[in-house]
Amino acid sequence: MQTFVFILEIIGTIAFAASGAMTALKKDMDLFGIAILGITTAVGGGALRDIILGNTPPSMFEKPIYTVVAAVTSLVVFFPFIRRTFDKNQYLYDHIIRVMDALGLAIFTVMGINVAKTVTDGHNLFLLVFVGVITGVGGGLMRDVMAGDTPYIFVKHVYASASIAGALVCALLWEPLGAVLAMFIGATLVFTIRLLAAHYKWSLPHAK
């Protein structure tokens, strides 16, 4: 179980760090800005989760491996070859950042529930779902604010709603199916809804 969780966390960290660094590239930030945005996107949601749960200091400080992985991923995105490739191919850039963001959202949503289950008694459904969603969208929220954009979760196609759906399914299936299967199903649901929403332009009602 610990190995499974660690692998998921590393994959999610790489995915979110890549999306943060790619956003920084489009904002024409320097190397430091790219690294900070990548790291913030990758570990920001987890830091918010730990603060809400009273699990301090946040795990990003006790387990710096995730920050290191996020920093290395951001530096890779900064490589001249990769930067030139994204500059020349907007479709590739849009496709990769969409997939990376959906993957990070899916993984960190269920990881948030896993941590909440460990730290608390694990029977408060609202707390589990809330913490799962905060873990999933928190890093992206910080990324958008730092990049000077309206947060993704407020204006883009179904995003936080996908996290809520996956978190709810994961939490409800935890006891009957076990942790691993519940996390797999929950993450798959988030990932699928997010990509379908982006492809088919699904959105919640807007004011206008």
C-alpha positions in Angstrom: 0.0 0.0 0.0 2.8 2.5 0.9 4.6 1.8 -2.4 1.4 2.3 -4.3 0.7 5.6 -2.6 4.3 6.8 -3.1 4.2 6.0 -6.8 0.9 7.8 -7.2 2.2 10.8 -5.4 5.4 11.0 -7.5 3.3 10.7 -10.7 0.9 13.4 -9.5 3.8 15.7 -8.5 5.5 15.4 -11.9 2.1 16.0 -13.7 1.3 19.1 -11.6 4.8 20.5 -11.7 4.8 20.2 -15.5 1.5 22.1 -15.8 2.8 24.8 -13.5 6.1 25.2 -15.3 4.3 25.2 -18.7 2.0 28.0 -17.5 5.1 29.9 -16.4 6.7 29.5 -19.8 3.6 31.1 -21.5 3.9 34.0 -19.0 7.5 34.4 -20.1 8.9 33.9 -16.5 12.5 33.4 -15.8 14.0 30.1 -14.5 13.3 31.0 -10.9 9.7 31.9 -11.7 9.2 28.6 -13.6 10.6 26.6 -10.7 8.5 28.3 -8.1 5.3 28.0 -10.1 6.0 24.3 -10.8 6.8 23.6 -7.1 3.7 25.6 -5.9 1.4 23.8 -8.3 2.8 20.4 -7.2 2.9 20.7 -3.4 0.5 23.7 -2.7 -2.6 21.6 -2.5 -0.9 19.1 -0.1 0.2 22.0 2.1 -3.3 23.3 2.3 -4.6 19.8 3.2 -2.1 19.4 6.0 -2.9 22.8 7.5 -6.7 22.0 7.5 -6.0 18.6 9.1 -3.6 20.1 11.7 -0.8 17.9 10.3 2.0 20.4 10.8 4.6 21.1 9.6 3.2 20.1 6.1 4.6 17.0 4.6 6.3 19.0 1.9 8.9 20.0 4.6 9.1 16.6 6.3 9.4 14.8 2.9 11.3 17.1 0.6 11.5 14.5 -2.1 8.3 15.9 -3.6 9.6 19.4 -3.7 12.8 18.1 -5.3 10.9 16.1 -7.9 8.8 19.2 -8.7 11.9 21.4 -9.1 13.6 18.9 -11.4 10.5 18.6 -13.5 10.2 22.3 -13.8 13.9 22.6 -14.9 13.3 19.9 -17.6 10.4 21.9 -19.0 12.8 24.9 -19.2 15.2 23.0 -21.5 15.6 25.0 -24.8 14.4 22.0 -26.9 11.2 21.7 -25.0 10.6 25.4 -24.9 11.1 25.7 -28.7 8.8 22.7 -29.3 6.0 24.3 -27.3 6.5 27.7 -29.0 6.1 26.1 -32.4 3.2 23.7 -31.6 0.4 25.3 -29.7 -1.8 22.2 -30.1 0.9 20.0 -28.5 1.2 22.5 -25.6 -2.5 22.6 -25.0 -2.9 18.9 -25.2 0.0 18.1 -22.8 -1.0 20.7 -20.2 -4.6 19.5 -20.3 -3.5 15.9 -19.7 -1.0 16.8 -17.0 -3.4 19.0 -15.2 -6.2 16.3 -15.3 -3.8 13.6 -14.1 -2.5 15.8 -11.2 -6.1 16.7 -10.3 -7.2 13.0 -10.3 -4.2 11.7 -8.2 -4.1 14.4 -5.6 -7.9 14.3 -5.1 -7.7 10.7 -3.9 -4.3 11.2 -2.1 -6.1 13.9 -0.1 -8.7 11.4 1.0 -6.0 8.9 1.9 -4.2 11.4 4.2 -7.5 12.4 5.8 -8.3 8.8 6.4 -4.9 8.3 8.1 -5.0 11.5 10.2 -8.7 11.4 11.3 -11.2 8.6 12.2 -12.2 8.5 8.5 -15.9 8.5 9.0 -16.7 12.2 8.3 -17.8 12.1 4.6 -17.9 15.9 4.2 -14.4 16.3 5.6 -13.0 13.5 3.4 -14.5 15.0 0.2 -13.6 18.6 1.2 -10.0 17.7 1.9 -9.7 15.6 -1.3 -11.0 18.5 -3.4 -8.7 21.0 -1.7 -5.7 18.8 -2.3 -6.7 18.4 -5.9 -7.4 22.0 -6.8 -5.3 23.9 -4.3 -2.0 23.8 -6.2 -3.7 24.9 -9.4 -5.5 27.7 -7.6 -2.2 29.0 -6.3 -0.6 28.7 -9.7 -3.3 30.7 -11.4 -3.2 33.5 -8.8 0.6 33.7 -9.0 0.4 33.8 -12.8 -2.1 36.6 -12.8 -5.0 34.5 -14.2 -8.5 34.0 -13.1 -8.4 30.6 -11.2 -9.1 27.7 -13.5 -11.7 26.3 -11.2 -14.0 29.3 -11.7 -14.0 29.8 -15.4 -12.9 26.6 -17.2 -14.8 23.6 -18.3 -16.0 21.2 -15.5 -12.9 21.1 -13.2 -13.6 21.3 -9.4 -16.9 19.4 -10.1 -14.9 16.5 -11.5 -12.8 16.5 -8.3 -15.9 16.5 -6.1 -17.4 13.5 -8.0 -14.2 11.5 -7.8 -13.7 12.3 -4.2 -17.2 11.3 -3.3 -17.0 8.0 -5.1 -13.6 7.3 -3.6 -14.8 8.0 -0.1 -17.9 5.9 -0.4 -16.1 2.9 -1.9 -13.2 3.0 0.6 -14.8 0.6 3.1 -16.5 -1.9 0.7 -13.8 -2.2 -1.9 -10.6 -1.3 0.0 -8.2 1.7 -0.3 -6.4 0.8 -3.5 -9.4 0.0 -5.6 -11.3 3.0 -4.2 -8.5 5.3 -5.1 -8.1 3.8 -8.6 -11.8 4.2 -9.4 -12.0 7.7 -7.9 -8.9 8.9 -9.8 -10.1 7.4 -13.0 -13.4 9.1 -12.7 -11.8 12.5 -12.1 -9.4 12.1 -15.0 -12.1 10.9 -17.4 -14.6 13.6 -16.5 -12.0 16.3 -16.8 -10.8 15.2 -20.2 -14.3 14.7 -21.6 -15.3 18.1 -20.3 -12.3 19.7 -22.0 -13.0 17.9 -25.2 -16.7 18.5 -25.4 -16.6 21.9 -23.8 -18.8 20.9 -20.9 -19.3 23.8 -18.5 -21.5 24.7 -15.6 -24.0 27.6 -16.2 -22.3 31.1 -16.4 -23.7 34.4 -15.3 -23.9 35.5 -18.9 
